[in-house]
Amino acid sequence: MSGTDQALHRTALYDLHLSLGARMVPFAGYDMPVQYPAGILAEHQHTRAAAGLFDVSHMGQIRLRAKDFATVAAALEKLCPADFINLKPGQQRYSFFLDDRAGILDDLMVTRMGAGDDGDHLFMVVNAGCKLADIAHLRAHLDKACDIEVIADRSLIALQGPQAAAVLIRHAPGSAALTFMQGTALDVAGIPCLATRSGYTGEDGFEISVPDGAVHDLAQRLLSDAAVRPVGLGARDSLRLEAGLCLHGNDIGPATNPVEANLVWAMQKRRREEGGFPGAAIVQQQLRDGPARRRVGILPEGKAPARAHTEISDQNGATIGEVTSGGFGPSLGAPIAMGYVATAQAADGTQLNLMVRGKALPAKVAPMPFVPHRYHRG
């Protein structure tokens, strides 16, 4: 989040954001909307009640192809601990790049796109702040096995909330066939798009990859629906925190591994057992012996939020961890947080202290998500 206005990239929806009254901020090298005139609280609550439209075009979109699908899937398995070989056509997985110490270089979404034959490819979406490093990582390790196509002429928008499906069906009847963690090529309002059904809010929703030249028209069509309002980065963060979802650079990163981050579910059994990815021996050791610390949900008592880097101590005053994300949870009307604590203090209900502005404030370990997920699983 640095650089002057002149140094910042702009998405194809920049002018639309300004016309909607957005407050723009630097984020991951882009000038992005943090909120609109309604404010973060209203945007958050509207997404939980109806549908919010997010511009996430700053994220990286990549296609991986090879002589057949088995080759491209096996190649990506050398960098990620997910089972891509057994992906069905249209199936999506959450995964991450690991380094040799099992540190999480980035987390990402991967979808098998195609008709279910050797012409199928993998469509990836990676984080904005990591995408240049991710592309270099792919080229350094997979260049001989795969064709790596960086998709630089497409935007990405996310339509999230309990009314998202009803809205999108009006513009793309075929979207009704998608369930959670599925994707397909889809015409939306006559525009050729790629759509997946997942999201970063805990709500049902879709991510739509659309040509840059058509995204302004599509966004306006969606926003013309009474159920849809624009939502910025501020509410995106509070929504994902309530959903218990990690933010790379805060809750996960090169200093954290998937076991202590409670992301074992994203490593399918075959991969956990067989290994064959960077840091596999460390992951297997952690699975066998248990990690020294774990990512947990935290509910502070009172109204004072505990922000990232807040020290966590036990009842005796000994430091046992640190908050990685924290703030106000609008759906709960109370502060919420997540962070890492020593495994001995990671059980739900464990009493903690949070050092906020020099004072020890009581809190307890709580299960995540803080707000139940409402994904459409079919």
Phi, psi and omega in degrees: 000061182220170178107158179276170178302322182294334183272350185276142172282157176235139175282169180293348179261011184305311182296324177296319178302314180297319181294335179270002177082023182294146168268118186265144179221154173289132177210120177052037177086004181240154172270108190236152178283123176270330176195165176247177186304330180297331178098160186299316182300313180295321179295319178299309183294325178294321178296321178291331185262330187222259180203134176246145178249124184245137170269112178239032183291348178288343180286160183269137176243131187220140171249138173243126178231157175208187183296334174204168185294322181301324181292314182291324179293317179295324180296314181292333177295342177286344181248340185232150181269021179263158176272099177266334183299324183265012173299136173273158178306130181084358181273143182243147174228147168270135178208193181202151169277135177244151171264184186293346176255016179069016174289145185272104180288325175192155170250155193202164176245136183229129181233135172279115180251137177142193186261006180091026179230191184292349176277357181294152178228173177254129178253123186243143170237125184238164183291146183300316184289346182247356194295324178294318177294322179296316180297317177297321179298315178296316182293326181291329187250334187241002188302325181281336184266332189226157166269120183255110182251114175276121184271101187258357185244021180232141174267170178222122177237152180237128176250113190231142176135167185295342177258005182300318183296316180297322179294310185293325180301328180294334180256339183211084182306330180293344181294339181297336182283343181283142170241177184307132179065041171232155179214159181197162168286137190207135171277124178242114184054037179080004182258127179290119184230169165246128183234137172236155181245090177207224176144172189241023183241346188088350178266164168300149179173180186224149169246130187237116175269121190224143178305140182308320184290346183249352189292326180298314179296317181294316179300318180294322177298316180293319181290343178287345176284134183299339182279347190250133173228153178287144181227138183259188184295331182298309179288330176302320181289316181291326177295314182290328178292316175300327180280356179072026183262143186283147169249119179295136185098340175247294188268337175222156180174189181300340180269002179235148177247163187297333183287310179292336178278002181059042178245025180300328180300338181273359176246103185295157189307315181302318182289320178299321184279317185278330185072220180087016177230161180302136178076012185301319182297323179290317177302314181295322177294319179295321177295324181285313188259345183088145180280162179283339180216165180218148172283131183224160169275150183224131174247105175291147172278154180080202187247352184280122178283151175252116184274175178305143179079006173294132180288139176249131178233161177273186184292343179265001179091002180280134179292127182235000180168195185210142173288137178253332174214140179197155179172200180267133176263099184302326181290334180263341185066032185203160177289148176221161180201166167222158181183188181249135175228159175305141186305326180296338180250019187266357182289144178304137179093350180298131179281135182228170169235140177247127182274094183250116181050044175082000180245143177274109180258134183289148179203173176217153175290135184225149179292149173247151005285156176287329175241129184303140174292147179231043178294152179267101185264004175088000000 
